Amino acid sequence: DAKTTQPTSMDCAEGRAANLPCNHSTISGNEYVYWYRQIHSQGPQYIIHGLKNNETNEMASLIITEDRKSSTLILPHATLRDTAVYYCIVYGGGFKTIFGAGTRLFVKA
Amino acid sequence: DTGVSQNPRHKITKRGQNVTFRCDPISEHNRLYWYRQTLGQGPEFLTYFQNEAQLEKSRLLSDRFSAERPKGSFSTLEIQRTEQGDSAMYLCASLPGTTNREQYFGPGTRLTVT
């Protein structure tokens, strides 16, 4: 499974869009991009996933570049409750799931 | 609350003791993962079950760790002869079907080895 690279931390003002990047330059054709987040002292929570096309759900939007080597998770109107660690994961056919250290997002009032 | 429960939520044990954790997945989920998470790191894959079969196990998992899912429902993770380095959060996640990869995580069991 491909490895991902994310910034260690990011800040965002409350009410503004939070754009969290992820680099996955070695992604292969059948590998999906998944995003999870982990609020302090809780288990990770699924946010969204995609293969090639951009995706949107009630929580976020996922923008995947045409070459699929990077993606951006967008929280359109960040709130204080969105402060969390965000993980970008790429996986295809294997069972093993590899989480990196993720991006710590701080949403500030 | 995702519907995945883990017990106990916290466990303090002395070095050398054995501990066992339990995970109850969402009832219709046939697949189950165990992870370990230390401070400041993402969850680290330990093992994976499909129904009662343990299909993958991390090479980082020492002989002291064993996991079971006897009837394809709940799962247990046992650590024998605990060491201080085993102190971590142990997370369980479950999934439905065979191709869906959206994992539903439990709240975790925090282990402290003194």
Interface residues (C-beta under 8 A of the other chain):
Chain A: Y32 Y34 Y36 Q42 G43 P44 Q45 Y46 H49 V85 Y87 Y91 G94 F95 K96 T97 I98 F99 G100 A101 G102
Chain B: T2 V4 Y33 Y35 G40 Q41 G42 P43 E44 F45 Y48 L55 E56 S58 L91 A93 R101 E102 Q103 Y104 F105 G106 P107 G108
